């Protein structure tokens, strides 16, 4: 995993391009702490920050061969098979990296290379013969890729902050950006930043002298499902197993994130088994907890129990070298940590202490491991969220997470912004467009039809912000996180499974639970869905109230936030601040930090 950046301009490169490119590349050094490189030609500037995972000694980038140059981030899990095929076609390799396979794959197949890749990736290729730039992003959007127009061409980067190091691109936010940030609809394309766009998952962009063009090379489709319940469970298990086994390859230490939930436990069990058979080694696993959490835990709409006992039981059952990272609430309030999180996100929108704790957890893990496996995306793939199983979400004409999580009210905007943002109209229009893109079978009944919509919305919107969060917070610590449940072959198969099979036992993730029997403890299989843990410590709430009170001394913050909905929470007894209300305080604090760090121009 790495950071990529650069630009192509058919107007030619200015004299200071080397300095600009180095500045852009340096902003991504946390993503690639092991090495960096640059490449420049008449029209092209490519930069790369490397996190060495495969072929540590080889695989330096940007990488050139024949008439093509590549800067690449991610992992292609079928690179061995592709390498063998390319060798049969006459290609010679000088490294064992997947980077070189992608480069030679382009030389052999051109843009059609994308149809052969299995993995998570974002890359740019300059073809000197064709005089064209190709940008590519993986099918589920695990790896990020942003771009912006410049004079005579396009600049691109793994993160917006690298674009802002380019002399022609400034951080600015307009009304559209505010809607993207606080609408919580998780569009792909427009971003919070004016003029900065995100390349869609499963898409590619071509720039040549005629201009730029984007096209999808993959989209989520539905097919008639012919398998019965037992065959579906068996096929799902085979796909999960294949995806996990393909993702344990690394030339650096690898571990798993083991929360004690079913999703992470399944990935951990399969990875541990593969490591034992392939290398004779024991998998390390990690969980996060908070000081006094066992005694202070109180449930909410997203959390039903304390994770640590289940994580420890799962680790012992599977046979991992398990460690629980216990965080103090005062660490979560440290302004340096909070600022670092906001800086790596490039966005004012997050989830407060859950972001800070994940950032700290990844930092501790990075002391021992470079790659971690995660159970992310199982809830989207196998219908694990509450909104798949509540009548309110089923019947409501809006994005389901706005109803179930309480996130809708988590950042009340200043009343003066209402006629500018027109948030209700924006949400209604976006929801209508989102439903129009959902594929259906012609004979679906009402339940099947709605569940297909809910799953498509979850996979194409909700999941994307979770993947953003996981990528930014892990890569800020130089840790690569892999997500087996995002294997596109598994996602395609599960999406077409009818609801009567998907929820055959009347619970969430029925197919996954059946596939996981024997892999993990029964107690883990049968526990309800539990979201990422949050601290319940009184001192954290008290400290957060003080930080939010200070944030409201900023004129700019007060111009954006509805103080009447924030101030009552500042004087509430800390132990009585509910999680949903606390999220309002978190986002006020993050907004202040974001404004101070990025100093964006605000225009509306």
Secondary structure by P-SEA (a helix, b strand, c coil): cccccccccccccccaaaaaaaaaaaaacccccccccccccccbbbbbbbcccccccccccccccccbbbbbbccccaaaaaaaaaaaaccccccccaaaaaaaaaaccccccccccccccccccccccccbbbbbbcccccbbbbbbbcccccccccccccccccccccccccaaaaaaaccccccccccccccbbbccccccccccccbbbbbbccccccccccccaaaaaaaaaaaaaaaaaaacccccbbbbbccccaaaaaaaaaaaaaaaaaccbbbbbbbbbccccccccccccccccccaaaaaaaaaaaccccccccccccccccaaaaaaaaaaaccccccaaaaaaaaaaaaaaaacccbbbbcccccccccccccccccccccccccccccccccccccccccccccccaaaaaaaaaaaaaaaaccccccccaaaaaaaaaaaaaaacaaaaaaaaaaaaaaaacbbbbbcccaaaaaaaaaaccccccccccccaaaaaaaacccccccccccccccccccccaaaaaaaaaaaaaaaccaaaaacccccccccccccccccccaaaaaaaaaaaaaaaaaaaccccccc
